[in-house]
């Protein structure tokens, strides 16, 4: 019973620890689609079901990433999703500002727009940015997950931030000066 | 000692610096360079600002990730112990990852903001006004609960406007909006007032108001004049003599002195900001009177009155009033005007994404005018704007617009046809084959039209009763 309990606690820790990373991987591939939660769930379920087949435990991150990638690719190939309403209350892109203060609304709008700008980044820049901000990971962990060097992660994050920084300047200028 | 790093090298390291990914020696060198280099310091500041926005954008994602984890655990049985070699590795993986997970969860718990205690007063039944109390104004719509101060008792009471047709405000009563609530009042002389959240006004008479805190918009309508005074926040106390004196806040006032004047007044900690929308708007400070041209903002402070261009356009500045405009219902002229202004700006400026956001936020109240715009011949001169308008309407159009959407299936622009089809699929729940689509949706409408009627005038929030 202690073993079972210990395993359940460890399983829960594993799922909660890796859910943000899997979500980031799905988001990197599909943008802000409402299906991201479902695909992240499916990825984690598949990983748990196939844990026995993982030969090298140290490669769990890249292994999980490959599962999530395959889940996303499968979905893209066979999608039969119905058109969905994109309203301001969409659970995937929620504007949660209840304040009607102008500055707070502007920051919220800019944040939302910036999130959408991330989706426009090239894939090799998008994934490290999402992994970094959606999950509390280090450069080494990102490097291990996506299979590149630490220096490459640093360079890609720098490049992504350069692009997003220019977008942010445009957004802020648009709010102030128009 | 010379700086061993160049700006180019430092700029490449600003990201790792912010991410705490530098070793101690490199970190010290980079920080030393940034401290002495304005260019790199500016770049570091920009990166910090970007980082804040990106972290803010990930907040809701963390909640979604937690939801994903909950769902996975709910659908996964606890692992069973096994004697195979490979399975024995499983607990080690889980234990190893659990250590990292526990640290991460602890971090998330630390950075989660604390719950704020609620200070809302208990809900009470509002008292009936005294027989001889003359209403100064009526609260005609509110997006949430508000607080009303009875002049007789000076007690604040919470009012849920949804339960009463309107709230009569006698002389010397006060209104206060709670966070998240917007309120619209009409005075007995026709002045329209809109209060932003966390705003408190005192109503001395129909044309004499006091803004104690917050932000309001006013329009005189047919009334000739309304004066809005700014309440003193505190009196100055002379440190040497101990005497108190009135501060300039007591002397500042905004007056709309002609019919259909529009002004916005913003009570700030260090003064008052008045933006003139139209008509004659004056600001008084002590003995000085300043006329504010339409479209300009007067900042009133201890330093005097300064008139400048407003920091934001009127289109942005009036965004906060949208929920009140929507409450006034379909077809109200001000709402139509706002939709038209947003549509005119759509795609025209860098901030046009905000216009689309505003149009979507208005939901069906913007969808109906947008469809009307798309139907007009003049809209075909701007195909891009027409498509964007239709794209928004496709997601927000109400069910009674089905006939209009069916008609748009024959539009010359394929993008308009596609948007109309998308809307019809959403509204009817039917996804017929392309060649059968129009007939199918037409049939659906014929069967359901009687229950898909637009709201009537009577269903809108009633206006203030005439005195």
Boltz contact constraints between the chains, C-beta under 6 A:
constraints:
  - contact:
      token1: [A, 3]
      token2: [B, 81]
      max_distance: 6.0
  - contact:
      token1: [A, 4]
      token2: [B, 78]
      max_distance: 6.0
  - contact:
      token1: [A, 7]
      token2: [B, 79]
      max_distance: 6.0
  - contact:
      token1: [A, 7]
      token2: [B, 91]
      max_distance: 6.0
  - contact:
      token1: [A, 8]
      token2: [B, 78]
      max_distance: 6.0
  - contact:
      token1: [A, 10]
      token2: [B, 94]
      max_distance: 6.0
  - contact:
      token1: [A, 10]
      token2: [B, 95]
      max_distance: 6.0
  - contact:
      token1: [A, 10]
      token2: [B, 98]
      max_distance: 6.0
  - contact:
      token1: [A, 11]
      token2: [B, 79]
      max_distance: 6.0
  - contact:
      token1: [A, 11]
      token2: [B, 94]
      max_distance: 6.0
  - contact:
      token1: [A, 12]
      token2: [B, 73]
      max_distance: 6.0
  - contact:
      token1: [A, 13]
      token2: [B, 98]
      max_distance: 6.0
  - contact:
      token1: [A, 13]
      token2: [B, 101]
      max_distance: 6.0
  - contact:
      token1: [A, 14]
      token2: [B, 94]
      max_distance: 6.0
  - contact:
      token1: [A, 14]
      token2: [B, 97]
      max_distance: 6.0
  - contact:
      token1: [A, 15]
      token2: [B, 69]
      max_distance: 6.0
  - contact:
      token1: [A, 15]
      token2: [B, 72]
      max_distance: 6.0
  - contact:
      token1: [A, 15]
      token2: [B, 73]
      max_distance: 6.0
  - contact:
      token1: [A, 16]
      token2: [B, 69]
      max_distance: 6.0
  - contact:
      token1: [A, 16]
      token2: [B, 101]
      max_distance: 6.0
  - contact:
      token1: [A, 17]
      token2: [B, 97]
      max_distance: 6.0
  - contact:
      token1: [A, 17]
      token2: [B, 101]
      max_distance: 6.0
  - contact:
      token1: [A, 17]
      token2: [B, 104]
      max_distance: 6.0
  - contact:
      token1: [A, 19]
      token2: [B, 65]
      max_distance: 6.0
  - contact:
      token1: [A, 19]
      token2: [B, 68]
      max_distance: 6.0
  - contact:
      token1: [A, 19]
      token2: [B, 69]
      max_distance: 6.0
  - contact:
      token1: [A, 20]
      token2: [B, 65]
      max_distance: 6.0
  - contact:
      token1: [A, 23]
      token2: [B, 65]
      max_distance: 6.0
  - contact:
      token1: [A, 37]
      token2: [B, 64]
      max_distance: 6.0
  - contact:
      token1: [A, 37]
      token2: [B, 68]
      max_distance: 6.0
  - contact:
      token1: [A, 40]
      token2: [B, 68]
      max_distance: 6.0
  - contact:
      token1: [A, 41]
      token2: [B, 68]
      max_distance: 6.0
  - contact:
      token1: [A, 41]
      token2: [B, 71]
      max_distance: 6.0
  - contact:
      token1: [A, 41]
      token2: [B, 72]
      max_distance: 6.0
  - contact:
      token1: [A, 44]
      token2: [B, 72]
      max_distance: 6.0
  - contact:
      token1: [A, 45]
      token2: [B, 72]
      max_distance: 6.0
  - contact:
      token1: [A, 48]
      token2: [B, 76]
      max_distance: 6.0
  - contact:
      token1: [A, 51]
      token2: [B, 90]
      max_distance: 6.0
  - contact:
      token1: [A, 52]
      token2: [B, 86]
      max_distance: 6.0
  - contact:
      token1: [A, 52]
      token2: [B, 87]
      max_distance: 6.0
  - contact:
      token1: [A, 57]
      token2: [B, 89]
      max_distance: 6.0
  - contact:
      token1: [A, 57]
      token2: [B, 93]
      max_distance: 6.0
  - contact:
      token1: [A, 83]
      token2: [B, 422]
      max_distance: 6.0
  - contact:
      token1: [A, 83]
      token2: [B, 425]
      max_distance: 6.0
  - contact:
      token1: [A, 85]
      token2: [B, 395]
      max_distance: 6.0
  - contact:
      token1: [A, 85]
      token2: [B, 426]
      max_distance: 6.0
  - contact:
      token1: [A, 86]
      token2: [B, 395]
      max_distance: 6.0
  - contact:
      token1: [A, 88]
      token2: [B, 360]
      max_distance: 6.0
  - contact:
      token1: [A, 88]
      token2: [B, 361]
      max_distance: 6.0
  - contact:
      token1: [A, 94]
      token2: [B, 60]
      max_distance: 6.0
  - contact:
      token1: [A, 98]
      token2: [B, 180]
      max_distance: 6.0
  - contact:
      token1: [A, 100]
      token2: [B, 196]
      max_distance: 6.0
  - contact:
      token1: [A, 100]
      token2: [B, 197]
      max_distance: 6.0
  - contact:
      token1: [A, 100]
      token2: [B, 320]
      max_distance: 6.0
  - contact:
      token1: [A, 109]
      token2: [B, 354]
      max_distance: 6.0
  - contact:
      token1: [A, 111]
      token2: [B, 53]
      max_distance: 6.0
  - contact:
      token1: [A, 111]
      token2: [B, 56]
      max_distance: 6.0
  - contact:
      token1: [A, 111]
      token2: [B, 57]
      max_distance: 6.0
  - contact:
      token1: [A, 113]
      token2: [B, 353]
      max_distance: 6.0
  - contact:
      token1: [A, 114]
      token2: [B, 53]
      max_distance: 6.0
  - contact:
      token1: [A, 114]
      token2: [B, 57]
      max_distance: 6.0
  - contact:
      token1: [A, 115]
      token2: [B, 57]
      max_distance: 6.0
  - contact:
      token1: [A, 133]
      token2: [B, 54]
      max_distance: 6.0
  - contact:
      token1: [A, 133]
      token2: [B, 58]
      max_distance: 6.0
  - contact:
      token1: [A, 134]
      token2: [B, 58]
      max_distance: 6.0
  - contact:
      token1: [A, 134]
      token2: [B, 61]
      max_distance: 6.0
  - contact:
      token1: [A, 136]
      token2: [B, 104]
      max_distance: 6.0
  - contact:
      token1: [A, 139]
      token2: [B, 21]
      max_distance: 6.0
  - contact:
      token1: [A, 154]
      token2: [B, 16]
      max_distance: 6.0
  - contact:
      token1: [A, 157]
      token2: [B, 15]
      max_distance: 6.0
  - contact:
      token1: [A, 158]
      token2: [B, 15]
      max_distance: 6.0
  - contact:
      token1: [A, 161]
      token2: [B, 15]
      max_distance: 6.0
  - contact:
      token1: [A, 165]
      token2: [B, 46]
      max_distance: 6.0
  - contact:
      token1: [A, 165]
      token2: [B, 50]
      max_distance: 6.0
  - contact:
      token1: [A, 168]
      token2: [B, 50]
      max_distance: 6.0
  - contact:
      token1: [A, 170]
      token2: [B, 350]
      max_distance: 6.0
  - contact:
      token1: [A, 174]
      token2: [B, 350]
      max_distance: 6.0
  - contact:
      token1: [A, 174]
      token2: [B, 351]
      max_distance: 6.0
  - contact:
      token1: [A, 175]
      token2: [B, 351]
      max_distance: 6.0
  - contact:
      token1: [A, 178]
      token2: [B, 313]
      max_distance: 6.0
  - contact:
      token1: [A, 178]
      token2: [B, 349]
      max_distance: 6.0
  - contact:
      token1: [A, 178]
      token2: [B, 351]
      max_distance: 6.0
